[in-house]
């Protein structure tokens, strides 16, 4: 983990309340893995304000760049809108654990809700970079949102050869309905060995967890929690988990996660 000042390289609005932030953070970029996150101090807030956690959307150790996708949902992220190229932000990271890579016989299915696509784009690039394929089949992304405004970075997945299935609640783009319906259709038509990677709202994580257990396949779920310290000290982000012997224990999302395996989280 590093504590470093990072220079803003670019800061753009994707659509609506969604923004894409690119930073120069060579130490963190060199160590980051898909599924990990950074804890960012918002410079426009008072010094006593808590940092904000953000999934790493991309990291390139060659040029030291780090990418973050975020949505304005509160005081901190609204204050971030004023960031411009050349500004400096302080980061802690990379933090948390990472997504395990798929086994050779597993077809990777990525399932995202809204800006849950962020760590999955980083993951897809790493899988593609390692040339991990199953019988020549492509990685598949299932991405859902309330409307077209909540469907993000699909073109970036397609550029690297990821097959994409888009769903919206209102039918404004892609298939109408929850993304889990499209996932169920895929399962009904395929017997391939799969591994699921999911990031998004908790109801989506729970639904994917249930499907993974029903199919007896691996699944890795990235949880989102409010975090004060992000290093496991404050215990503000704990969740109940099942231990191998069936007992219930507590885990820190920031330190023991944010990625948990199927069948471990008590929803």
Sine and cosine of phi, psi and omega as CSV:
sin_phi,cos_phi,sin_psi,cos_psi,sin_omega,cos_omega
0.00,0.00,0.65,-0.76,0.02,-1.00
-0.85,-0.53,0.50,-0.87,0.17,-0.99
-0.90,-0.44,0.93,-0.36,-0.14,-0.99
-0.56,-0.83,0.42,-0.91,0.12,-0.99
-1.00,0.07,0.73,-0.68,-0.04,-1.00
-0.86,-0.52,0.70,-0.71,0.01,-1.00
-1.00,0.03,0.70,-0.72,0.07,-1.00
-0.95,0.30,0.86,-0.52,0.05,-1.00
-1.00,-0.02,-0.64,0.77,0.06,-1.00
-0.36,-0.93,0.41,-0.91,-0.03,-1.00
-0.49,-0.87,0.94,-0.33,-0.11,-0.99
-0.77,-0.63,0.52,-0.85,0.12,-0.99
-1.00,0.07,0.84,-0.54,0.04,-1.00
-0.97,0.23,-0.82,0.58,0.06,-1.00
-0.15,-0.99,0.53,-0.85,0.04,-1.00
0.79,0.61,-0.84,-0.55,-0.04,-1.00
-0.99,-0.11,0.21,0.98,-0.07,-1.00
-0.98,-0.18,0.71,-0.70,-0.05,-1.00
-0.77,-0.64,0.45,-0.89,0.03,-1.00
-0.84,-0.54,0.86,-0.51,-0.09,-1.00
-0.89,-0.45,0.81,-0.59,0.02,-1.00
-0.90,-0.43,0.79,-0.61,-0.13,-0.99
-0.83,-0.56,0.41,-0.91,0.14,-0.99
-0.99,-0.15,0.96,-0.28,-0.05,-1.00
-0.57,-0.82,0.96,0.29,-0.17,-0.99
-0.86,0.51,-0.63,0.77,-0.02,-1.00
-0.91,0.42,-0.70,0.71,-0.01,-1.00
-0.94,0.34,-0.66,0.75,-0.01,-1.00
-0.87,0.49,-0.55,0.83,-0.03,-1.00
-0.95,0.32,-0.43,0.91,-0.08,-1.00
-0.96,-0.28,-0.25,0.97,-0.15,-0.99
-0.93,0.38,0.57,-0.82,0.07,-1.00
-0.74,-0.67,0.46,-0.89,-0.03,-1.00
-0.85,0.53,0.76,-0.65,-0.03,-1.00
0.95,-0.32,-0.38,0.92,0.01,-1.00
-0.98,0.19,0.16,-0.99,-0.05,-1.00
-0.64,-0.77,0.16,-0.99,0.11,-0.99
-0.86,-0.51,0.41,-0.91,0.04,-1.00
-0.92,-0.38,0.91,-0.42,-0.16,-0.99
-0.95,-0.30,0.75,-0.66,0.13,-0.99
-1.00,0.04,0.85,-0.52,-0.01,-1.00
-0.98,0.19,0.91,-0.42,-0.11,-0.99
-0.92,0.40,-0.39,0.92,-0.05,-1.00
-0.98,0.18,-0.15,0.99,-0.01,-1.00
-0.99,-0.10,0.21,-0.98,0.03,-1.00
-0.91,0.42,0.48,-0.88,-0.07,-1.00
-0.84,0.54,-0.43,0.90,-0.04,-1.00
-0.99,0.10,-0.10,0.99,-0.02,-1.00
-0.92,0.38,0.55,-0.83,0.01,-1.00
-0.95,0.33,0.50,-0.87,0.13,-0.99
-0.92,0.39,0.26,-0.96,0.04,-1.00
-0.90,-0.44,0.73,-0.68,0.04,-1.00
-1.00,0.06,0.64,-0.76,0.04,-1.00
-0.66,-0.76,0.74,-0.67,0.11,-0.99
-0.88,0.48,0.56,-0.83,0.06,-1.00
-0.99,0.12,0.87,-0.49,-0.03,-1.00
-1.00,0.06,-0.44,0.90,0.02,-1.00
-0.19,-0.98,0.50,-0.87,0.05,-1.00
-0.52,-0.86,0.74,-0.67,0.00,-1.00
-0.83,-0.56,0.97,-0.24,-0.01,-1.00
-0.91,0.42,-0.28,0.96,-0.02,-1.00
-0.94,0.34,-0.66,0.75,0.02,-1.00
-0.92,-0.39,0.04,1.00,0.06,-1.00
0.96,0.27,0.32,0.95,-0.06,-1.00
-1.00,0.00,0.50,-0.86,0.00,-1.00
-0.71,-0.70,0.68,-0.73,-0.08,-1.00
-0.86,-0.52,0.64,-0.77,-0.01,-1.00
-0.74,-0.67,0.74,-0.68,0.15,-0.99
-0.95,-0.31,0.77,-0.63,0.00,-1.00
-0.59,-0.81,0.31,-0.95,0.04,-1.00
-0.87,-0.49,0.64,-0.77,0.07,-1.00
-0.96,0.27,0.93,-0.36,-0.04,-1.00
-0.78,-0.63,-0.15,0.99,-0.04,-1.00
-0.31,-0.95,-0.18,-0.98,-0.10,-0.99
-0.87,0.49,-0.68,0.74,-0.05,-1.00
-0.91,0.41,-0.76,0.65,-0.03,-1.00
-0.95,0.32,-0.47,0.88,0.11,-0.99
-0.92,0.39,-0.61,0.79,0.01,-1.00
-0.92,0.38,-0.44,0.90,-0.01,-1.00
-0.93,0.36,-0.30,0.95,-0.02,-1.00
-0.86,0.51,-0.43,0.90,-0.04,-1.00
-0.98,0.19,-0.13,0.99,-0.01,-1.00
-0.90,0.44,0.67,-0.75,-0.01,-1.00
-0.68,-0.73,0.32,-0.95,0.00,-1.00
-0.79,0.61,0.71,-0.70,-0.03,-1.00
0.99,-0.15,-0.37,0.93,0.05,-1.00
-0.92,0.39,0.38,-0.92,-0.02,-1.00
-0.90,-0.43,0.74,-0.67,0.12,-0.99
-0.83,-0.56,0.50,-0.86,0.00,-1.00
-0.99,-0.13,0.74,-0.67,-0.05,-1.00
-0.84,-0.54,0.57,-0.82,0.28,-0.96
-0.93,-0.36,0.72,-0.69,0.04,-1.00
0.31,-0.95,0.05,-1.00,-0.11,0.99
-0.96,0.28,0.55,-0.83,-0.09,-1.00
-0.87,-0.50,0.40,-0.92,0.05,-1.00
0.98,0.20,-0.05,-1.00,0.01,-1.00
-1.00,-0.09,0.03,-1.00,-0.10,-1.00
-0.85,-0.53,0.27,-0.96,0.12,-0.99
-0.93,0.37,0.76,-0.64,0.16,-0.99
-0.92,0.40,0.56,-0.83,0.05,-1.00
-0.96,0.29,0.49,-0.87,0.01,-1.00
-0.92,0.39,0.49,-0.87,0.12,-0.99
-0.96,0.28,0.26,-0.97,-0.08,-1.00
-0.86,0.51,-0.53,0.85,-0.07,-1.00
-0.99,-0.10,0.19,0.98,-0.05,-1.00
-0.96,-0.29,0.72,-0.70,0.07,-1.00
-1.00,0.00,0.86,-0.51,-0.04,-1.00
-0.97,0.23,0.84,-0.55,0.12,-0.99
-0.92,-0.39,0.85,-0.53,-0.01,-1.00
-0.97,-0.23,0.78,-0.62,-0.05,-1.00
-0.82,-0.57,0.86,-0.51,-0.09,-1.00
-0.77,-0.64,0.56,-0.83,0.17,-0.99
-0.88,-0.47,0.87,-0.50,0.02,-1.00
0.85,0.53,-0.75,-0.66,-0.06,-1.00
-0.98,0.21,0.18,0.98,0.20,-0.98
-0.90,0.43,-0.14,0.99,0.07,-1.00
-0.93,0.38,-0.33,0.94,-0.15,-0.99
-0.81,0.58,-0.87,0.50,-0.02,-1.00
-0.94,0.34,-0.37,0.93,-0.03,-1.00
-0.97,0.25,-0.48,0.88,0.10,-1.00
-0.92,0.38,-0.68,0.73,0.07,-1.00
-0.86,0.51,-0.69,0.72,0.02,-1.00
-0.89,0.45,-0.72,0.69,-0.02,-1.00
-0.86,0.51,-0.66,0.75,0.02,-1.00
-0.90,0.43,-0.62,0.79,0.00,-1.00
-0.94,0.34,-0.65,0.76,0.04,-1.00
-0.88,0.47,-0.71,0.71,0.02,-1.00
-0.89,0.45,-0.62,0.78,-0.01,-1.00
-0.91,0.42,-0.50,0.87,0.04,-1.00
-1.00,-0.01,0.07,1.00,0.05,-1.00
0.82,0.57,0.64,0.77,0.01,-1.00
-1.00,0.07,0.92,-0.39,0.02,-1.00
-0.75,-0.66,0.33,-0.95,0.08,-1.00
-0.85,-0.53,0.94,-0.33,0.00,-1.00
0.79,0.61,0.57,0.82,0.03,-1.00
0.97,0.25,0.09,1.00,-0.04,-1.00
-0.99,0.15,0.48,-0.88,-0.04,-1.00
-0.99,0.10,0.34,-0.94,0.24,-0.97
-0.91,0.41,0.61,-0.79,0.03,-1.00
-0.87,-0.50,0.75,-0.66,0.09,-1.00
-0.95,-0.30,0.81,-0.59,0.17,-0.99
-0.95,-0.30,0.89,-0.46,-0.05,-1.00
-0.79,-0.61,0.73,-0.68,-0.03,-1.00
-0.78,-0.63,0.33,-0.94,0.04,-1.00
-0.25,-0.97,0.15,-0.99,0.01,-1.00
-0.91,0.41,-0.65,0.76,-0.03,-1.00
-0.50,-0.86,-0.04,-1.00,0.00,-1.00
-0.86,0.52,-0.49,0.87,-0.01,-1.00
-0.92,0.39,-0.30,0.96,-0.03,-1.00
-0.98,-0.19,0.10,0.99,0.04,-1.00
-0.99,-0.16,0.89,-0.45,-0.21,-0.98
-0.80,-0.59,0.58,-0.82,0.18,-0.98
0.87,0.50,0.30,0.95,0.00,-1.00
-0.86,0.51,-0.63,0.77,-0.01,-1.00
-0.89,0.45,-0.55,0.84,0.01,-1.00
-0.92,0.38,-0.61,0.79,0.08,-1.00
-0.91,0.41,-0.69,0.72,-0.04,-1.00
-0.90,0.43,-0.54,0.84,0.01,-1.00
-0.87,0.49,-0.51,0.86,-0.02,-1.00
-0.99,-0.16,0.24,0.97,0.13,-0.99
1.00,0.05,0.31,0.95,0.04,-1.00
-0.99,0.11,0.77,-0.64,0.09,-1.00
-0.95,0.30,0.72,-0.69,-0.09,-1.00
-0.85,-0.53,0.65,-0.76,0.10,-1.00
-0.83,-0.56,0.89,-0.45,-0.09,-1.00
-0.95,-0.30,0.70,-0.71,0.04,-1.00
-0.72,-0.69,0.62,-0.78,0.10,-1.00
-0.72,-0.69,0.54,-0.84,-0.02,-1.00
-0.87,0.49,-0.60,0.80,-0.07,-1.00
-0.99,-0.13,-0.01,1.00,0.02,-1.00
0.97,0.25,0.24,0.97,-0.05,-1.00
-0.94,0.33,-0.33,0.94,0.13,-0.99
-0.43,-0.90,0.58,-0.81,0.02,-1.00
0.93,0.36,-0.43,-0.90,0.01,-1.00
-0.98,0.19,0.56,-0.83,0.04,-1.00
-1.00,0.05,0.77,-0.64,0.03,-1.00
0.80,-0.60,0.05,-1.00,-0.01,-1.00
-0.94,0.35,0.50,-0.87,-0.03,-1.00
-0.90,0.44,-0.43,0.90,0.02,-1.00
-0.92,0.40,-0.44,0.90,0.05,-1.00
-0.92,0.40,-0.67,0.74,0.05,-1.00
-0.91,0.42,-0.61,0.79,0.04,-1.00
-0.90,0.43,-0.66,0.76,0.03,-1.00
-0.89,0.45,-0.62,0.79,0.05,-1.00
-0.89,0.46,-0.66,0.75,0.02,-1.00
-0.88,0.47,-0.72,0.69,-0.01,-1.00
-0.88,0.48,-0.61,0.79,-0.03,-1.00
-0.92,0.39,-0.44,0.90,-0.07,-1.00
-0.98,-0.22,-0.06,1.00,-0.10,-0.99
-0.72,-0.69,0.61,-0.80,0.08,-1.00
-0.91,-0.41,0.20,0.98,0.00,-1.00
-0.87,0.49,0.55,-0.84,0.17,-0.99
-0.93,0.36,0.79,-0.61,-0.11,-0.99
-0.80,-0.59,0.39,-0.92,0.22,-0.98
-0.77,-0.64,0.73,-0.69,-0.09,-1.00
-0.97,-0.25,0.65,-0.76,0.08,-1.00
-0.79,-0.61,0.82,-0.57,-0.11,-0.99
-0.71,-0.70,0.65,-0.76,0.11,-0.99
-0.58,-0.81,0.77,-0.63,-0.02,-1.00
0.29,-0.96,-0.32,-0.95,-0.01,-1.00
-0.88,0.48,0.43,-0.90,-0.07,-1.00
-0.86,0.51,-0.63,0.77,0.04,-1.00
-0.86,0.50,-0.56,0.83,0.05,-1.00
-0.93,0.36,-0.69,0.73,0.02,-1.00
-0.86,0.50,-0.70,0.72,0.01,-1.00
-0.89,0.47,-0.69,0.72,-0.01,-1.00
-0.90,0.43,-0.65,0.76,0.02,-1.00
-0.93,0.36,-0.63,0.78,0.05,-1.00
-0.85,0.52,-0.72,0.69,-0.01,-1.00
-0.88,0.47,-0.65,0.76,0.00,-1.00
-0.93,0.36,-0.61,0.79,0.03,-1.00
-0.89,0.45,-0.68,0.73,0.00,-1.00
-0.92,0.38,-0.60,0.80,0.01,-1.00
-0.91,0.41,-0.55,0.83,0.00,-1.00
-1.00,-0.05,-0.06,1.00,-0.03,-1.00
0.83,0.56,0.69,0.73,0.05,-1.00
-0.89,-0.45,0.32,-0.95,0.03,-1.00
-0.94,0.34,0.57,-0.82,0.11,-0.99
-0.51,-0.86,0.58,-0.81,-0.01,-1.00
-0.79,-0.62,0.84,-0.55,-0.17,-0.99
-0.89,-0.46,0.80,-0.60,-0.01,-1.00
-0.99,-0.15,0.92,-0.39,-0.04,-1.00
-1.00,0.03,0.48,-0.88,0.02,-1.00
-0.87,-0.50,0.85,-0.53,0.02,-1.00
-0.66,-0.75,0.45,-0.89,0.16,-0.99
-0.91,0.41,0.68,-0.73,-0.06,-1.00
-0.74,-0.67,0.71,-0.71,0.07,-1.00
-1.00,-0.08,-0.82,0.58,-0.08,-1.00
-0.99,-0.13,-0.57,0.82,-0.01,-1.00
0.94,0.35,0.17,0.98,0.02,-1.00
-0.81,-0.59,0.21,0.98,0.10,-0.99
1.00,0.02,0.14,0.99,-0.08,-1.00
-1.00,0.00,-0.60,0.80,-0.17,-0.99
-1.00,0.05,-0.30,0.96,0.00,-1.00
0.88,0.48,0.47,0.88,0.00,-1.00
-1.00,0.08,-0.11,0.99,-0.08,-1.00
-0.82,-0.57,0.48,0.88,-0.09,-1.00
-0.96,0.29,0.50,-0.87,0.10,-0.99
-0.73,-0.69,0.41,-0.91,0.09,-1.00
-0.99,0.16,0.70,-0.71,0.07,-1.00
-0.74,-0.68,0.38,-0.93,0.04,-1.00
-1.00,-0.07,0.75,-0.66,0.05,-1.00
-1.00,0.06,0.27,-0.96,-0.02,-1.00
-0.83,0.56,-0.46,0.89,0.01,-1.00
-1.00,0.01,0.10,1.00,0.07,-1.00
1.00,-0.08,-0.12,0.99,0.02,-1.00
-0.97,0.25,0.31,-0.95,0.03,-1.00
-0.98,-0.19,0.77,-0.64,0.01,-1.00
-0.79,-0.61,0.00,-1.00,0.02,-1.00
-0.90,-0.44,0.63,-0.78,0.03,-1.00
-0.75,-0.66,0.54,-0.84,0.04,-1.00
-1.00,-0.06,0.85,-0.52,-0.03,-1.00
-0.88,0.48,-0.61,0.79,-0.06,-1.00
-0.94,0.33,-0.58,0.81,-0.13,-0.99
-0.97,-0.24,-0.71,0.70,0.00,-1.00
-1.00,0.07,-0.32,0.95,0.06,-1.00
-0.89,-0.45,-0.52,-0.85,0.18,0.98
-0.99,0.17,-0.03,1.00,-0.05,-1.00
-1.00,-0.09,0.81,-0.58,0.03,-1.00
-0.81,-0.59,0.52,-0.86,0.00,-1.00
-0.98,0.18,0.32,-0.95,0.02,-1.00
-0.87,0.50,0.62,-0.78,0.07,-1.00
0.99,0.14,0.08,1.00,-0.03,-1.00
-0.97,-0.23,-0.52,0.85,-0.06,-1.00
-0.99,0.11,0.70,-0.71,0.13,-0.99
-1.00,-0.01,0.95,-0.33,-0.10,-0.99
-0.99,0.12,0.00,0.00,0.00,0.00
